[in-house]
Amino acid sequence: MNRRGSIAALVALTGGSRGARAQPAARIARIGFLSFNLAGDPRGRDAFARGLRELGYIDGRDIVVEYRDAGGKAEQLAALAAELVALKVALIVAPSTPAAQAAKQATTTIPIVFAGAADPVTDGFVVSLARPGDNLTGLSNLGADLVGKRLELLKQAVPKLTRVAVLWGLAPGRTPEDMLKTADVAARALGIQLQLVEVPRPADLDRAFTDMTRARADALTILPIATFFSERKQIIEMAAKNRLPAIYTSRRFVEDGGLMAYGAELSDLLRRAASYVDRILKGARPSDLPVEQATKFELVINRGTAKALGLTIPQSVLLSADEVVG
């Protein structure tokens, strides 16, 4: 090879090498995760991360998740949502109705994926389940539809009960109001009288249980409100102290000593939420992604709590449970 050919070959080789080194690294997607109380439900975060891994995403390599947690203080959600918007995240994952509401108020352009909304249509998140319409989509836990079923299960477990206290509180949207109407219809069909006990703040729980015992409530149920999940240990302890059989919204209550729970598992919904993240990062619009509903519901019973209450749960109810603990 002559000198001119050698130089040309060297330029080609070195130029190609420089070109390979100069190619930009693959873009890492930055997403936000806005939680009402992350510490109160760490398994939800783990399930979401697992869902991402199952789709090939590794945090820190293909994706960076910016976690923001309000610590159970709803008033902090707006500032945290604004912080994520300022970071220009590609999308925001909101595992609860309050978090989704805060994200919705913070942005009309950044995609929002909710996981665990009780009734996304009633709450104004989407126009319809099939065609969400704006920048929100995700998964519903059907919380508004399960209120009556919980009353039915409670009646089966405690056949002689006639008066049930319903713990409820303020929440974004109209869902609590609609759920109370659903509870009233179910109670009439079951021959149960309801005592509606409002808890505006966690500090009102002591007063709420005093009201229940004065009214001689036979049992207790709660609405699926994020504040109650955060305060579940106190609610469980007070129900035990006042010897009130209770049915809750999540197996977490039973694992912490509650009597019964029936509902969709949030961890499963958050794992499935990862698929929405994947599709949106690949170019899909939230308005084109139908809202999915929970498909897995669990009845979990704590036999030890029943014994402590002096309650014998009928065998038919125990056999229908997905899991009996304690």
C-alpha positions in Angstrom: 0.0 0.0 0.0 1.4 3.4 -1.0 1.7 6.3 1.5 -1.4 8.1 0.2 -3.5 4.9 0.6 -2.1 4.3 4.1 -3.1 7.8 5.2 -6.6 7.4 3.8 -7.0 4.1 5.6 -5.8 5.6 8.9 -8.2 8.6 8.6 -11.1 6.2 7.9 -10.2 4.1 10.9 -9.7 7.0 13.3 -12.7 8.9 12.0 -14.9 5.9 12.5 -13.6 5.4 16.0 -14.3 9.1 16.9 -17.8 8.8 15.4 -18.6 5.7 17.5 -17.4 7.5 20.6 -19.3 10.7 19.8 -22.7 9.0 19.4 -25.0 10.2 22.2 -26.0 7.7 24.9 -29.5 6.3 24.9 -31.9 8.8 26.6 -32.9 8.0 30.1 -36.5 8.7 30.8 -37.3 10.6 34.0 -40.7 9.9 35.5 -42.4 11.0 38.7 -44.0 8.9 41.4 -46.3 11.0 43.6 -47.3 9.1 46.8 -49.7 10.1 49.5 -47.8 7.9 52.1 -45.0 5.9 50.6 -43.8 4.7 54.0 -47.2 3.4 54.7 -47.2 1.2 51.7 -43.6 0.3 50.6 -44.8 -2.9 48.9 -46.6 -0.7 46.3 -43.4 0.9 45.3 -41.7 -2.4 45.1 -44.5 -3.8 42.9 -44.2 -0.9 40.5 -40.4 -1.3 40.3 -41.0 -5.0 39.6 -43.4 -4.2 36.8 -40.9 -2.0 35.2 -38.2 -4.7 35.4 -40.5 -7.2 33.8 -40.8 -4.8 30.9 -37.0 -4.4 30.6 -36.6 -1.1 32.5 -33.8 -0.8 35.0 -33.9 2.3 37.3 -30.8 4.3 36.7 -30.1 2.7 33.4 -33.2 3.1 31.2 -35.3 5.1 33.5 -35.0 7.3 36.6 -37.9 7.4 39.0 -38.3 10.6 41.1 -40.2 9.6 44.2 -42.1 12.2 46.1 -44.0 11.4 49.3 -46.4 13.5 51.2 -46.1 11.4 54.4 -49.8 11.1 54.8 -50.3 14.9 54.7 -52.7 15.7 51.8 -51.8 19.4 52.0 -48.3 18.7 50.8 -49.3 16.9 47.6 -49.8 20.1 45.5 -46.3 21.4 46.2 -44.8 17.9 45.5 -46.7 17.7 42.2 -45.5 21.1 41.2 -41.9 20.0 42.0 -42.3 17.1 39.6 -43.7 19.3 36.9 -40.7 21.7 37.3 -38.4 18.7 36.8 -40.1 18.2 33.4 -40.7 14.5 34.0 -42.0 12.5 31.1 -45.0 11.4 33.1 -46.4 11.1 36.7 -47.6 7.9 38.4 -50.2 8.6 41.1 -51.1 5.6 43.3 -54.0 7.2 45.1 -57.0 9.5 44.3 -55.5 12.5 46.3 -52.2 12.1 44.5 -53.9 11.9 41.1 -56.0 15.0 41.9 -52.9 17.0 42.9 -51.1 15.9 39.7 -54.1 16.8 37.6 -54.2 20.3 39.1 -50.5 20.7 38.5 -50.4 19.9 34.8 -52.7 19.5 31.8 -49.9 18.4 29.5 -47.7 15.8 31.3 -49.3 12.3 31.1 -50.6 11.1 34.5 -51.1 7.4 35.3 -53.3 6.7 38.3 -53.4 3.4 40.0 -56.2 2.8 42.5 -58.7 5.5 41.8 -62.1 4.5 43.2 -64.2 6.0 40.4 -62.1 7.9 37.9 -65.2 9.1 35.9 -67.0 10.5 38.9 -63.8 12.1 40.2 -63.3 13.9 36.9 -60.1 12.2 35.9 -61.4 10.8 32.6 -64.4 11.4 30.4 -65.0 7.7 30.1 -63.2 4.5 30.8 -62.9 3.6 27.1 -61.8 7.0 26.0 -60.1 9.0 28.8 -60.0 12.2 26.9 -57.2 14.2 28.4 -53.8 13.6 30.0 -54.9 11.0 32.6 -55.4 7.3 32.4 -54.6 4.3 34.5 -56.4 1.7 36.7 -59.4 1.7 38.9 -59.8 -0.3 42.1 -63.6 -0.3 41.8 -63.7 1.0 45.4 -67.1 2.7 44.9 -68.6 -0.6 43.7 -67.3 -2.7 46.6 -68.9 -0.8 49.5 -72.1 -2.9 49.3 -70.2 -6.1 49.0 -68.3 -5.4 52.2 -71.5 -4.8 54.1 -72.8 -8.1 52.8 -69.7 -10.0 53.9 -69.8 -8.3 57.3 -73.4 -9.4 57.7 -72.5 -13.0 56.8 -69.6 -13.0 59.3 -71.8 -11.4 62.1 -75.3 -12.5 61.3 -77.0 -10.8 64.2 -75.7 -7.3 63.6 -78.3 -4.6 62.9 -76.3 -1.4 63.1 -73.1 -0.7 61.3 -70.9 2.4 61.6 -69.5 3.7 58.4 -66.3 5.7 58.7 -65.9 8.3 56.0 -64.1 11.5 55.4 -63.5 14.2 52.8 -61.7 13.4 49.7 -61.2 14.9 46.2 -64.1 14.5 43.8 -67.6 13.2 44.6 -66.7 9.6 45.2 -67.3 9.5 49.0 -70.8 11.0 48.5 -71.6 8.4 45.9 -70.2 5.5 48.0 -72.4 6.6 50.9 -75.4 6.3 48.6 -74.3 2.9 47.5 -73.9 1.8 51.2 -77.4 3.0 52.0 -78.9 1.0 49.2 -77.0 -2.1 50.3 -77.9 -1.6 53.9 -81.6 -1.4 53.2 -81.4 -4.7 51.2 -79.6 -6.4 54.2 -81.9 -5.0 56.9 -79.0 -3.0 58.4 -79.1 0.5 59.8 -76.1 2.7 59.1 -74.5 5.2 61.3 -72.4 7.6 59.2 -69.4 8.9 61.1 -67.4 11.6 59.4 -63.7 11.9 60.2 -62.4 15.2 58.6 -58.9 14.7 60.2 -57.0 11.9 61.9 -57.3 13.8 65.1 -61.1 13.2 65.0 -60.8 9.4 65.3 -61.1 9.4 69.1 -64.4 11.3 68.8 -65.6 9.1 66.0 -65.2 5.9 68.0 -66.9 7.6 71.0 -69.8 8.4 68.8 -70.0 4.8 67.5 -70.1 3.3 71.0 -72.7 5.8 72.2 -74.9 4.9 69.3 -74.3 1.2 70.1 -72.9 0.2 66.7 -72.6 -3.6 66.3 -69.8 -3.4 63.7 -67.7 -1.1 61.5 -66.8 -0.6 57.9 -64.7 2.2 56.2 -64.7 3.9 52.9 -61.5 3.5 50.7 -60.0 6.8 51.6 -56.2 7.3 51.6 -56.2 8.9 55.0 -57.7 5.8 56.6 -55.1 3.6 55.0 -52.3 5.8 56.5 -54.0 5.7 59.9 -55.0 2.0 59.8 -53.1 0.9 62.9 -54.9 3.5 65.0 -58.2 2.5 63.5 -57.6 -1.2 64.1 -56.5 -0.6 67.7 -59.6 1.5 68.4 -61.9 -1.0 66.8 -60.3 -3.7 69.1 -60.6 -1.5 72.2 -64.3 -0.9 71.5 -64.8 -4.5 70.5 -66.2 -3.7 67.1 -66.0 -6.3 64.3 -64.8 -4.5 61.2 -64.3 -5.0 57.5 -61.7 -3.0 55.7 -60.6 -2.2 52.2 -57.2 -3.9 52.0 -55.4 -7.0 53.3 -52.9 -4.6 54.9 -55.5 -4.0 57.6 -55.8 -7.7 58.3 -52.1 -8.1 58.4 -51.9 -5.4 61.0 -54.6 -7.0 63.2 -57.9 -6.1 61.6 -60.7 -8.6 61.4 -61.6 -8.7 57.7 -60.8 -7.0 54.4 -62.2 -7.2 50.9 -60.8 -5.3 48.0 -58.4 -5.0 45.1 -54.7 -5.3 46.0 -52.9 -2.0 45.3 -49.6 -3.8 44.7 -51.1 -5.6 41.7 -52.5 -2.4 40.3 -49.1 -0.7 40.6 -47.3 -3.5 38.9 -49.8 -3.2 36.0 -49.4 0.6 36.0 -45.9 -0.1 34.7 -47.4 -1.2 31.3 -49.0 2.3 31.0 -45.6 3.9 31.6 -44.1 1.7 28.9 -46.7 2.5 26.3 -46.6 6.3 27.0 -42.8 6.4 26.8 -43.1 4.6 23.5 -45.4 7.4 22.2 -48.9 6.4 23.2 -51.2 9.2 24.3 -53.1 8.8 27.6 -56.3 9.8 25.9 -56.0 6.7 23.7 -55.3 4.2 26.5 -58.5 2.9 28.1 -58.8 2.8 31.9 -58.4 -0.8 33.2 -60.2 -2.1 36.2 -59.1 -4.3 39.0 -59.5 -8.0 38.3 -58.1 -9.5 41.5 -60.2 -9.2 44.7 -59.3 -10.8 48.0 -61.3 -11.7 51.1 -58.9 -12.0 54.0 -59.9 -12.9 57.5 -57.9 -12.8 60.8 -59.0 -15.8 62.9 -56.9 -14.5 65.9 -58.8 -11.2 65.9 -62.1 -13.0 65.7 -61.2 -15.0 68.7 -60.1 -11.9 70.7 -63.5 -10.4 69.9 -65.3 -13.5 71.0 -66.7 -13.9 67.5 -67.3 -17.2 65.8 -67.2 -16.6 62.1 -69.4 -19.1 60.2 -67.5 -21.9 58.4 -69.1 -20.9 55.1 -67.5 -17.5 55.3 -64.1 -18.9 56.3 -64.3 -21.3 53.3 -65.1 -18.5 50.9 -62.0 -16.5 52.1 -59.0 -16.3 49.8 -56.8 -16.4 53.0 -57.3 -16.9 56.7 -54.5 -15.6 58.9 -53.8 -15.7 62.6 
